[in-house]
Amino acid sequence: MADRRFFAPAKINLALHVTGRRDDGYHVLSSLVAFADVGDWVTASPAGAWSLTVDGPFSEGVPADDSNLVLKAAMATDGPPAAFTLEKNLPPASGIGGGTADAAAALRALRAMDGRAFPNAPERIGADLPVCLLGRACLMEGIGERVEPLPALPPLHAVLVNPRVAVGTGDVFRGLATTDNAPLPRPAPWSDARALAEWLSAQRNDLEDPARAACPAIGVVLARLQATEPLIARMSGSGATCFALYTAAPQARVAAETLAAAHPGWWVRATALA
């Protein structure tokens, strides 16, 4: 069996409504999700015991034991052990599903390596795991277990910005003023990025206000993104990564270059979303 290497794309919540809270404490969500062409890489190799090696620009502080979702997900499969290498290119705790996307890439690598099935109820491993296993634009609902694929989105040129500040998801959810908001309306096909941005402007990320209270740098990022005159700028997930959409790739590239030059300590990437 040969080594298998899979991409783990950043997950972007274009809109995220918190619609309830279950008795077990899990929050119920309604979210429009897309995936970027930037992300981590996961390689799986046959081995006599489970192991994980982490490298890449954001490897520092990333656990290499079974608390990492890569090993947690892999060890939930019905198959022999494997050795994994995780190339960590996405900032951790950044609201773009990095750890869960890594787990999904690990499961794909194992399936390619020996044909093993994905674990049952993957949302028990990570709420975003079902959507990351799908890896395409979709509507995600419930605690992440209900995923509905959507028709292909129009070409979306974006900039992702993280101020290199980790935001605790639990702290953000605890800061919610209300948890019984209306779900997203049913998505309709959008003719272009401008039409999608207009639809998004009527939606929200309900986690943005508590995240900005916990991490004021998010407000600075959003203000700097708005200054580049995008179609829309918003925070993804529980933060602190924010995104902006543009009508064309050159506009996104210039915005990214401008922001990176002005804020060399930030993580800034021009990307395409799908």
N, C-alpha and C positions, 0 to 999 in steps of 0.2 A: 504494500500500500504506500503510495507516494504522499509527500507533504501536500497540504491544501491551504491556499492563502485566499482570504476573502476580505472584501471591503466592508467597513462599518460606517455608513454615512451618518452625518449629523441629522438629527430629527428636528424639524422646525414646526412649532405650533403656530400656524398662521392666525388662528383664533382659538380661544380656550374659555369656555363658560363652565363655572362650577354650579352644578344643578342640584346637589343634595349631599347628605352625609349619612352613611349607613350606621347601624347600631354598633358595628365592629370598629368604627372610627374612620373607615376608608371614605374618601370623598368621591362623589359621582361627577363625572366630567362629560362634556360634549366639546369635541375639538376637531378642527380641520388641520390635518397634518400633511406636510410635504417633506421631502428629503433632499439634502444638498449634495453637491459633488465633491465636498471636502469631508474628511473623516479619518478614522483610525484604520489599521490593518491587523487582522488576526491570522496567524498561521498555526495549523494543527499538524502534528507528526505522530505516528504510531510510537507507543512507549509502554514500558512495563509498569509505570506508575503515573498518576496525575501530577502535572507540574505546570507552572506558569512563570515566564520570564517577561518582564515589562521593560521596554526601552522607548525611545522617542523623546521629543521636546517636553512633554508633560508627564514623564514617567515618575518624577519625584513624588513620593508620598502615596502612590497608587499601590494598594496591597497586592501581593503576589501569592496569597493563600486562598483558601476556599471561601473567604468573605468577598472575594472579587466575583462579580456576576459571571465572568467567563467560566471559571471553574465550577461555580454553583450550578449554572445551567448545564454544563457538560456532564457533571457528575449525576445529574437527574436523568440522564439518558440510559438506555439499556444497551450498553456496549462496553468494550474494553477501554482502558485508560489511554490518554493521549497527552503529549507535551505541547503546550501552547506558547507562542510568542506574541505579545501584544505591542504593536507600535502605536504609542499614544500621542496623537497629533492634536486632539481636541482638549481644551481646558476642562478639568474635572468640575463637578458640581456647578454646571453652567447652564442648565435648562435646555440642553439640546440632545439629551438622551444618550450621551457617550457610553456610559457603562452598559446600558441595556442594548445599544447597538452593537457593542463588542460581544455581548452574550449571544445575540442573534447571529453574528458572523461566525462565532465559534460553533454554534449548532449547525449552520450551513456547511462549515468545513467538515464536521464529523459525518454529516449525511453524505457529502461528496466522497469522503474517505472510505466509508464502509456501508453506506446505505441505511444507517440507523434512523429511526423516527425521531421527530421532535418530542419533547416531554408533553404529557397531558397538562392542560390548564396552565400554560406558560405564564399567565398573569400572576400566578402565585410566586413565581421567581422574581418577576419585575413587572410593574403595571404596564410599562411601555413595551414589554417583550412581544406581545402579539402584533402590534403595529410595526415594530422593527423587523419581525420575521416576514411581514408582508412587503415592507420596503418600497412602498409607492404611495401616491396621494390617496388619502382615505379620510373617512369620517370615523373618529374613535369615540366611543361612548362607554358608559358604565364606569368601572374602575380600570378600564383598558381592555376588557375581555371581548367587547363588541366592536368589531372592525369591519367597515364597509368600504370596499374599493370604489374609487370614483373614476369617471372618465379622465383621460389625460388632461392635466392642467395646461393652459396656454404657456408659452415660453416665459419663464420668470427669471429675471436677472436681479440678483440680490447682493447685499453686503451684510456680513455678519460681524458683530463687534462685541467683544467681551472685555471689560476693564481689568481683567485678571484678579477679580474678587470672587471668591466662592460664596454662594448663598445657600443656606440650609433650607431644604424643601419643607421640613417640619415647621420651622419658624415662619415661613411664608404662609403656609396653610393656617397656622394658629392666628395669624394676623387678619384673616378674612373677616370682613364686617358681616357679610351674609353668605349663606351656602345654599340658598334655594332659588337661584337665578334661572331664567328661562333658558332652554337649550338652544343651540344654533338652529336657525331655520334650515330647511332642506336645501343643500347646495344645488345650484342649477349650472348647466354648462356656461362657461364664460368665454366670450369671443377673443379677449386679449387680456394682457396684464392690467390695463387700466380698468376694465370692467370688473376684474377680480378685486382690485384694490378698492373700488367703489363699494362692492359688496362687503369687503372686510371692514370698511370704515363704519359700517352700521353694527359691527360686532365688537367683541372686546377680548382682552385677556384679563379675567377676573383676578388673577394673581399679581397683576402689575402694581397696583397700589400698595398692597402689603409688602411686596418685594422692594419697591422704591423706598418705603419707610425703613426697611431693614438695611438697605444698601443704597444710600443717596447717589452713589456713582452711576446707578442705572439712569437716573434723571439726566445726568450730564451726558451720558452716551446718547440717549434719545434726542436731546437738544442738538447735539453735534450732527446726528444723522439727519434730523429735520433741516438743518442748515444746508445740506447737500441737495435739497429740493427733490426728494423721492416721491413716488406715488403714495407711499404710506410707510411709517416707521412704527415698530411695536416691539415689545419684549416677547421672547419665546419661553414657553414653559414656566418654571418658577424662577427664571433668571440665573445669572445676570446677563446672559447673552441677549442682544437685541438684533433685529434685522430691519432692513429697508428694502423696498422693491423699486425697481427702475424700469423704464420702457425699453432700454437697450443695454447690451453688454458694455460698450465703451463708457456709458454714463456710470455704470456700477464700478467699473475699473478705476475711473478717475476719482470717484467718491472714496473708494478704498485707499487709493494712493494718498489722497489729501488727508484722510483721517489718520493713516499710519504715520505720515510725516509729522502731523501735529501732536500725536499721542504715541510715541514710540514704545511706551510700556503696555499698550493695549494689544489684544489679539484681534486682528482685522483681516477678513478674507472676502474677496469678491467670489461669487459662486453662482451656479445655476440651480434652481429648485425644480423638482419634478415629483 
